[in-house]
Amino acid sequence: MTRPEPWLDSAMDIAQRVGNADFDWDAFDSAAYFEHNYGTMRGDDERIIEIVADFFQTYRRTHSARAIDVGAGANLYPALTMLPLAAEVILYERAFTNRQWLNAQIERPHASWWQFWSHMNAGRSAYQPIKEPFDLLSRRARVVKGNIFSLQPGQFDIGTMFFVAESITTRNDEFVRATQSFVNSLVPRGSFAAAFMRDSSGYRVGGRSFPACSVDERDVRQALLPVATDVRIQTVDSKDLRDGYCGMIVATGHKRT
Ligand SMILES: C[S@@+](CC[C@H](N)C(=O)[O-])C[C@H]1O[C@@H](n2cnc3c(N)ncnc32)[C@H](O)[C@@H]1O
């Protein structure tokens, strides 16, 4: 058997250490992440909510959709954007800590989630009939352990994926595979909204480092092209969250038939 050149060996070793499976997701500090990102609503969240809630409201055809938020983490607002359409919302998450956090928050949501709900509710007829959003969420949401790369195709009518595909790996091939796996989990013509950190170099949560794959609007479009139609990509200004990123990207669209 011929051995690879030594330089190739170490290059492969480095490449293998920066993938999704190389990080200890069960050590994700949900409380620290929540406090930093969603303890109060920022302007970038407001803009994302406007884009996503308008999109879902426009394509609302049902109250009985099967919905999924992939890599839900310590964030309830993607799930809230789907609430008027959904009979069931799966909060799909790899990390044990985040699943525990999600189960606790569904029962006793932090007060800040009302800021996010009020913003999506304002002036949107699809959201206004819901008077007790968190009671409804606790009845409709289910936290499920899962890996984005193992999602089965064609299972859900609508879906969200916020800051996941580009924030779980440094590898571009995994970013593409995660994005496509998310969209493929929808039925043909299923509606999706996805948010991405733009040009991210990684992030810290509670003193631990987590990876990122630096992507821009073109990368997002290219990843979506084979699996999605009606794709609309919008850039959201954001600079104060942390160092090492350059805005946010929101993509909406439908699963290809
Ligand atoms: C940057 S956080 C985003 C959390 C949340 N969606 C938000 O909007 O803030 C990335 C999330 O992806 C989860 N994750 C990491 N690898 C995953 C995988 N292979 N499958 C599903 N979720 C994963 C992490 O546990 C974490 O909750």
The ligand as a Gaussian input file, in Angstrom:
#p B3LYP/6-31G(d) Opt

LIG

0 1
 C      -25.395000      29.324000      15.601000
 S      -26.554000      28.241000      16.314000
 C      -28.101000      28.858000      15.653000
 C      -29.239000      28.646000      16.619000
 C      -30.570000      29.267000      16.243000
 N      -31.144000      28.655000      15.064000
 C      -30.520000      30.763000      16.050000
 O      -31.234000      31.262000      15.170000
 O      -29.849000      31.466000      16.785000
 C      -26.302000      26.722000      15.414000
 C      -27.211000      25.628000      15.914000
 O      -27.058000      24.454000      15.095000
 C      -27.038000      23.305000      15.949000
 N      -26.355000      22.212000      15.220000
 C      -25.029000      21.992000      15.120000
 N      -24.807000      20.930000      14.346000
 C      -26.015000      20.460000      13.955000
 C      -26.429000      19.373000      13.153000
 N      -25.545000      18.555000      12.571000
 N      -27.755000      19.159000      12.982000
 C      -28.663000      19.985000      13.557000
 N      -28.324000      21.037000      14.325000
 C      -27.013000      21.276000      14.519000
 C      -26.304000      23.791000      17.168000
 O      -26.490000      22.952000      18.279000
 C      -26.924000      25.180000      17.339000
 O      -28.125000      25.112000      18.035000

